[in-house]
Amino acid sequence: MAAITKPLSSTSTATYLRAFDVRRDLEPVADLVELCFSDTLDNDGRDYLARMRSSAKQTNFLRLASATSDWANVPFAGYVWQQDGRLVGNVSIIPYYVRGRRFYLIANVAVHPDYRRRGIAHDLTNQAVEYSRQRGSPSVWLHVREENYPAVTLYEKLGFQEQARRTTWFSDSGSPAAEPLKGLKVIPSRSRHWNAQRAWLLQSYPPQLSWHMPFNIHTLQPGFVGDFYRFLYNAYVEQWAVLDGDRLLGAVIWQSIAGHANALWLASPARTEEDIILALLVHARRHAPSQRPMMLDFTAHTFSQALQSAGFFDHQTLIWMMKPLNSP
């Protein structure tokens, strides 16, 4: 485990730390993020870096982007650490809204391997917290890989508190390794199932954890109302339910989205048996109207056996952490 060292002095910080400048920093930051996170980047992550590099070459775009930092699909707000004539540290600050209130996510905290253990990540993160506080955000959030113990320790020392752990799963290219339990009935979801299904979905995908996902509860609703929202947002979904007689045991929704994998949304009570989840996942894999891979974001260490038996592998587990900003 890397040591958490004493932060640099305020004089040193003022010398090396400066605000992110989209006109000159976008491409070096993309290079630094790729260097630091190459072992965990998925296809969508690599596409994200490609968009950053492409944007860095568009002069008119950069001129417009430099006028605002609270919009766009690449990071335009944040801070960098420049030392020895090169950019060696970065923190991005991403605004988002939950129920009409603006929050900030601290992301891309990256320090070049040659400059680690000097307190740079500490000072960059602290500066991002102050940025969020000065803009009236009630709290600031970040996520960190579960196995990145030094970073978790650092964020805890800075006052961040764990809120959730989420694992991203992807379907593999083969067939499911197991058959669902006989006797479980899987059918297309009906409107009469929606009240229970909606409650389970909102429990599994609360707004503070799903704002960055293509998750819209209205487009997932079966029946006429859902059809209207799907037409409005050009969304295409298929959904199936497991029943015990007339009793709903769980549901899964397949959604076609942009990117390298389509989305799955899992709706079930907290104490659902693995066999029920396995039946849903195997059915989704066999009946989805696309051969593209599937991606499922779900509570960590939950239904792991069913997911693996259905032909999914875990990509990474993230710890979501929050720091209240109502006091210094």
LUMRO-561372 format. One record per residue: residue in three letters; x, y, z of N, C-alpha, C in turn. Coordinates in steps of 0.001 Angstrom, whole numbers, plus 500000, padded with zeros to 6 digits. Layout:
ALAXYZXYZXYZ/...
//
This chain:
MET500849498810500000500000500000500000500884501239500000/ALA500571502197499161501344503426499101501105504257500342/ALA502118504960500767501992505793501955501216507061501639/ILE500462507543502598499785508828502479500684509861503118/THR501313510689502325502311511601502835501712512931503222/LYS502487513731503902502049515056504333501843515943503122/PRO500738516702503059500501517571501910501611518609501753/LEU501804519077500554502786520111500295502377521411500961/SER503331522269501189503039523545501835502185524410500938/SER501516525407501543500658526290500753501460527052499713/THR502735527379500028503570528077499058503832527213497839/SER504152525920498091504387525004496982503119524781496181/THR501995524642496891500727524436496207500417525587495272/ALA500594526810495756500321527982494933501225528027493710/THR502424527451493834503373527470492729502992526481491643/TYR502491525304492037502284524220491087500825524016490676/LEU499890524348491517498473524076491258497837525273490566/ARG497103525001489505496380526057488797495088525500488237/ALA494198526395487836492923525989487255493146525327485900/PHE492327524346485606492359523663484320492013524649483204/ASP492815524656482156492610525509480984492296524604479798/VAL491043524619479368490609523681478333491383523863477041/ARG491872525074476778492538525337475504493921524701475410/ARG494562524442476547495893523850476482496042522555477280/ASP495057522231478126495212521094479032494429519855478636/LEU493499519971477698492593518854477437493348517612476974/GLU494239517763476030494968516588475522495974516046476540/PRO496776516893477226497664516342478261496916515635479382/VAL495736516128479750494951515448480782494478514097480284/ALA494046514016479036493646512718478471494807511737478516/ASP496010512203478193497185511333478240497470510862479668/LEU497353511772480633497627511427482032496594510433482562/VAL495319510663482267494266509757482721494464508370482124/GLU494813508306480841495052507012480206496231506295480860/LEU497287507030481181498454506430481825498095505867483195/CYS497317506616483962497026506228485341495946505160485461/PHE495023505095484481493883504189484609493800503185483467/SER494906502931482788494873502051481615494390500649481954/ASP494618500192483199494245498828483560492762498658483810/THR491997499754483938490565499650484229489685500285483153/LEU490274500862482126489480501491481080488729500432480272/ASP487422500638480094486663499786479190486532500503477848/ASN485770499930476928485643500530475598485039501921475655/ASP484026502117476508483414503435476615484395504444477213/GLY485231503998478158486241504880478719487252505323477675/ARG487668504396476813488593504757475744487933505698474745/ASP486638505501474475485917506432473601485867507828474224/TYR485684507887475548485652509157476272486971509910476091/LEU488092509210476219489391509846476025489570510280474574/ALA489066509490473653489157509862472241488383511146471970/ARG487221511294472618486449512539472449487205513724473021/MET487888513530474148488690514611474716489770515049473741/ARG490468514078473146491553514416472218491012515062470943/SER489862514583470476489253515179469295488823516616469577/SER488226516844470751487804518196471128488998519133471228/ALA490148518613471670491338519445471837491837520003470512/LYS491422519412469393491878519857468082490887520793467388/GLN489754521078468053488717521919467454488789523312468059/THR489386524238467338489645525580467866488367526304468251/ASN487378526289467389486131526996467698485443526392468908/PHE485480525081469014484877524397470155485573524801471441/LEU486901524845471433487654525210472634487371526646473052/ARG487223527531472077486929528928472398485578529038473107/LEU484586528300472618483272528321473243483304527645474608/ALA483994526509474698484043525752475944484730526519477056/SER485718527343476709486453528070477732485590529111478431/ALA484420529433477831483531530427478436482633529845479500/THR482543528541479591481685527915480583482318526616481056/SER482026526239482312482579524994482849481500524082483391/ASP480238524467483261479172523675483868478308522954482843/TRP478876522620481689478150521819480724479152521064479864/ALA478673520207479038479431519445478048479742518040478535/ASN480124517188477575480346515782477887481825515451478079/VAL482676516463478149484064516271478555484345517280479664/PRO485310516987480561485506517850481727486152519179481360/PHE485507520291481709486045521607481448486337522372482732/ALA485976521814483883486303522436485162487211521500485927/GLY488139522099486668489038521285487470490337522002487709/TYR491332521238488152492650521794488455493714520823487977/VAL494874521387487656496005520566487256497206520936488106/TRP498163520012488139499422520216488845500529520194487804/GLN501226521323487692502283521436486704503621521597487433/GLN504570520728487104505865520729487778506926520251486800/ASP508079520835486888509201520482486008508823520623484539/GLY507988521609484260507640521900482877506633520966482243/ARG505954520131483044504954519247482463503780519074483409/LEU502663518651482838501442518433483610501515517036484229/VAL501522516974485582501712515687486259500552515332487192/GLY499570516194487319498431515895488185497165516539487663/ASN496027515910487959494746516443487480493615516047488403/VAL492632516918488506491335516587489092490265517278488252/SER489250516528487858488123517086487105486936517278488033/ILE486115518281487745484934518587488556483737518608487621/ILE482813517680487835481686517489486920480389517867487612/PRO479663518867487108478376519232487712477274518288487258/TYR476313518036488134475144517245487770473992517669488676/TYR472779517273488300471582517713489020470783516506489504/VAL470338516592490740469445515592491323468276516336491936/ARG467071516058491412465851516715491873465999518243491898/GLY466623518778490852466727520218490687467868520874491429/ARG468617520137492218469742520711492960471053520328492294/ARG471977521285492256473249521023491609474257520464492611/PHE474917519385492178475984518750492946477222518693492054/TYR478327518265492647479560518100491885480173516739492174/LEU480699516127491100481441514882491210482912515172490956/ILE483762514750491876485201514830491692485637513578490936/ALA486330513764489826486689512633488960488099512814488416/ASN488620511732487842489920511762487164491026512315488058/VAL491015511913489342492122512299490216493318511444489817/ALA494261512055489137495374511311488546496682512036488826/VAL497692511281489222499037511815489450500030510913488733/HIS500913511498487988501926510732487260502713509860488239/PRO502980508605487867503685507701488795504979508267489363/ASP505693509101488610506964509651489091506784510721490160/TYR505532511170490373505298512281491304504350511899492437/ARG504139510614492635503225510191493681503893510239495054/ARG503069510141496111503497510179497509504082511534497900/ARG503627512590497240504073513940497574502920514821498054/GLY501730514239498216500584515019498652499853515747497541/ILE500186515456496292499565516160495168498084515819495058/ALA497744514522495160496333514130495084495533514762496213/HIS496112514848497399495460515488498546495105516937498222/ASP496093517697497707495864519116497455494906519345496290/LEU494991518516495260494056518641494143492620518371494595/THR492433517312495393491091516972495876490550518062496785/ASN491377518562497676490950519644498563490500520860497764/GLN491232521184496714490874522341495890489526522114495206/ALA489276520876494758487995520562494124486845520667495128/VAL487089520250496372486069520383497418485728521852497626/GLU486749522710497681486504524142497888485740524748496712/TYR486068524329495511485340524787494321483850524490494478/SER483533523280494907482135522868495062481459523637496186/ARG482182523837497286481612524560498424481273526015498040/GLN482190526656497328481980528054496955480801528235496020/ARG480386527171495342479243527242494425477951526744495052/GLY477960526549496358476739526265497099476238524844497002/SER477068523913496580476626522523496516476449521971497922/PRO475355521256498196475155520698499542476136519601499899/SER476705518956498892477685517898499130478490517697497857/VAL479628517038497993480458516703496849480705515206496889/TRP480746514573495711480831513123495606482058512725494802/LEU482464511489494970483481510874494127483293509366494180/HIS483926508661493267483961507206493379485377506730493141/VAL485705505598493751487060505078493725486997503562493653/ARG487947502945492948487959501495492836488117500854494209/GLU487376499789494430487352499121495722488744498690496177/GLU489586498267495252490899497753495624491956498848495768/ASN491591500101495507492549501213495598492593501730497042/TYR493175500931497920493165501238499353493822502582499700/PRO494965502949499087495547504248499431494614505416499142/ALA493915505364497985493002506448497643491808506475498593/VAL491264505304498936490156505239499888490570505863501213/THR491767505531501688492265506088502950492404507608502868/LEU492937508088501752493075509534501560491729510231501633/TYR490737509707500915489435510362500873488744510314502241/GLU488930509238502964488371509178504313488997510240505205/LYS490304510454505079490968511485505875490489512887505502/LEU490034513050504274489515514337503829488034514522504169/GLY487432513551504850486052513698505310484998513066504440/PHE485394512278503448484421511588502601483937510321503301/GLN482649510037503137482021508892503789481443507963502721/GLU481651506674502895481123505705501938479601505706501948/GLN479013505737500739477565505717500586477070504428499921/ALA477862503849499042477426502648498324478617502023497619/ARG478462500741497282479429500046496434478664499457495260/ARG479175499704494055478495499247492847479480498491491968/THR479007497375491416479824496579490498479251496684489089/THR480118496880488118479736496861486709480038495487486137/TRP479009494863485568479118493531484962478911493635483459/PHE479631492792482712479444492684481270479174491229480906/SER478313491019479922478094489658479428479281489247478567/ASP479631487959478657480730487470477830480190487032476471/SER481071486504475638480674486158474269480082484761474150/GLY480126483983475236479614482623475177478172482508475610/SER477695481293475720476341481029476202476358480917477719/PRO475205481154478377475151480985479834475616479606480253/ALA476370479561481368476945478299481822475936477423482545/ALA474821477978482959473841477221483743472445477417483167/GLU471591476450483442470186476526483047469367477044484231/PRO468331477846483958467481478302485062466706477146485688/LEU466314477320486915465574476298487658464224476043486991/LYS463895474778486798462612474436486184461466474850487099/GLY460396475290486478459220475693487236459075477190487372/LEU460166477940487121460075479397487158459523479894485825/LYS458493480701485896457796481178484698458272482595484379/VAL458877482778483202459344484087482759458467484537481593/ILE457854485706481738456952486242480716457262487717480504/PRO456777488313479415456916489759479272456209490489480424/SER456826491551480921456230492308482029454910492926481593/ARG453974493000482539452661493583482291452490494853483110/SER451528495658482708451270496911483421450899496662484878/ARG450266495547485169449856495275486552451056495007487461/HIS452206494720486879453418494480487664454160495777487999/TRP453754496882487403454613498066487397454835498668488780/ASN453827498732489621454008499383490923455137498735491724/ALA455133497411491790456207496728492516457535496874491783/GLN457486496731490471458712496827489681459345498208489806/ARG458524499240489768459034500616489888459708500838491234/ALA459097500359492295459681500521493633461039499828493720/TRP461136498631493149462413497909493183463469498615492349/LEU463081499140491191464033499855490344464592501088491049/LEU463728501868491682464186503076492363465048502752493574/GLN464805501597494166465652501159495272467037500756494765/SER467090500111493619468368499661493064469132500770492347/TYR468406501758491810469038502832491041468572504194491564/PRO468958504553492800468544505837493369469160506990492585/PRO468522508154492576468994509276491747470439509671492004/GLN470894509629493259472253510068493551473311509117493008/LEU472895507900492574473840506938492018473586506633490548/SER472465507080490009472107506721488632472060507916487691/TRP472384509111488167472266510309487327473140510219486071/HIS474253509487486144475167509387485014474802508233484077/MET473793507443484429473384506303483613472230506705482683/PRO472012505946481612470856506196480739469579505618481357/PHE469355505958482629468239505393483389467145506449483519/ASN465990506154482939464831507041483026463624506181483381/ILE463109506358484588462053505485485085460813505523484196/HIS460549506646483550459351506766482717459452505919481447/THR460648505841480862460790505072479627460754503571479877/LEU460860503148481137460847501726481466459454501207481802/GLN458507502107481937457159501715482344456445500966481214/PRO455845499804481496455086499105480453453807499871480098/GLY453230499532478971451919500068478615451981501384477867/PHE450819502035477767450660503224476937451527504383477407/VAL451576504629478727452371505759479246453838505559478910/GLY454329504342479133455715504056478781455968504187477293/ASP455019503753476470455169503884475018455344505349474622/PHE454590506236475278454692507667474966456100508184475275/TYR456624507853476458457964508328476828459041507697475953/ARG458870506443475586459856505811474712459862506457473335/PHE458697506844472844458624507569471579459279508937471725/LEU459001509593472859459523510943473090461045510938473153/TYR461633509942473806463089509884474006463781508894473082/ASN463050508360472116463625507427471146464315506264471861/ALA463617505696472841464164504589473634463499503287473210/TYR464293502214473211463782500890472866464125499942473998/VAL463095499314474583463312498409475705462512497123475502/GLU463001496069476131462281494812476272462377494420477738/GLN461282493880478296461334493544479724460563492267480011/TRP461098491544481007460538490250481364460418490143482878/ALA459460489335483308459186489166484734459156487689485084/VAL459536487368486315459407486014486862458210485999487795/LEU457334484999487617456119484924488415456053483608489179/ASP455452483688490344455038482507491094453527482582491166/GLY452861481884490252451427482098490093451201483486489535/ASP450484484330490284450292485721489891451220486668490642/ARG452079486120491484452940486970492321454249487265491598/LEU454569488568491496455801488993490841456987488753491763/LEU458000488044491253459204487761492042460379488643491654/GLY460380489163490428461480489995489960461307490289488485/ALA462083491236487986461988491618486576463347492105486093/VAL463547492033484788464748492578484178464336493324482910/ILE465010494445482666464704495275481499465966495407480654/TRP465848495102479368466925495313478397466667496624477675/GLN467687497457477532467531498745476857468667498946475873/SER468327499311474659469321499629473655469865501026473922/ILE471190501150474068471809502446474330473035502610473442/ALA473515503841473336474749504102472604475924503543473386/GLY476986503226472684478159502676473346478413501249472898/HIS479274500568473628479695499228473223478819498128473816/ALA477956498457474758477103497435475381475734498025475663/ASN474685497227475479473344497636475873473176497467477379/ALA472156498134477930471975498160479379470954497125479831/LEU471200496584481012470215495790481733469902496492483042/TRP468608496544483395468166497092484679467460495964485429/LEU467932495683486624467415494570487413466506495100488515/ALA465296494554488594464312494967489598463912493755490426/SER464226493790491719463901492655492581463933493090494032/PRO463231492367494902463351492632496334464776492368496811/ALA465140492943497954466514492849498451466938491412498714/ARG466020490553499153466371489189499545465928488147498511/THR466000488509497259465614487584496198466600486414496109/GLU466082485224495826466941484059495673467718484128494355/GLU468924483577494364469791483606493182469136482918491985/ASP468332481863492222467702481139491121466774482040490316/ILE466101482956491004465187483876490313465969484825489417/ILE467075485362489943467901486275489163468522485534487975/LEU468969484303488197469548483512487109468537483314485987/ALA467293482995486338466260482796485315466057484058484485/LEU466038485210485133465853486473484416467024486773483486/LEU468231486597483991469414486937483202469582485995482014/VAL469368484705482211469472483749481110468413484054480051/HIS467193484361480501466122484694479549466484485947478757/ALA467018486961479439467394488198478752468483487929477715/ARG469454487113478065470533486827477124470023486068475898/ARG469023485219476093468528484406474983467487485117474132/HIS466831486139474686465713486752473964465918488228473646/ALA467029488821474048467277490223473699467376490362472183/PRO466835491428471621466810491580470158468122492083469571/SER469222491920470268470525492354469777471591491404470307/GLN472641491208469521473755490358469922474872491144470596/ARG474673492444470736475707493241471393475833492826472864/PRO477000493028473480477145492706474902476156493489475755/MET475929492991476965475051493658477929475875494127479112/MET475441495246479690476120495807480848475101495987481970/LEU475480495591483167474600495728484330475378496377485463/ASP474872497487485981475430498134487170474515497798488340/PHE475110497217489401474261496778490510475043496818491809/THR474298496727492918474907496715494239475990495644494316/ALA477158496031494815478298495127494842478030493912495722/HIS478620492788495308478571491536496070477133491032496260/THR476282491331495294474892490891495314474609490105494035/PHE474047488905494176473701488039493048474918487667492196/SER476089487651492808477309487378492043477289485987491417/GLN476815485003492154476786483634491633475853483534490431/ALA474676484147490525473729484110489419474294484813488193/LEU474947485941488384475519486679487259476613485878486567/GLN477490485275487337478555484480486738477987483263486008/SER476980482605486590476380481440485946475649481818484661/ALA475160483058484606474466483529483407475420484059482349/GLY476723483998482616477701484403481613478107485852481690/PHE478158486417482891478621487792483086479937487769483855/PHE480789488754483599482022488907484361482066490318484956/ASP482623490439486146482681491742486809483870492535486283/HIS483579493764485865484619494651485327485319495403486449/GLN484544496041487310485129496737488444484046497056489470/THR484494497244490711483612497664491787484065499027492277/LEU483138499972492312483428501339492736482767501635494076/ILE483507502315494932482956502829496184482548504276495942/TRP481281504574496139480779505937496033480894506594497412/MET481530507770497445481781508469498711481256509899498607/MET480844510441499744480238511767499788480814512563500951/LYS481019513855500732481437514769501792480407515885501922/PRO479727516033503057478781517142503229479521518462503197/LEU478877519488502655479529520790502538478793521889503287/ASN477963521519504253477227522531504996478091523217506049/SER479341522685506222480258523329507163481667523111506652/PRO482608523969506985483974523827506493484602522530506972/
//
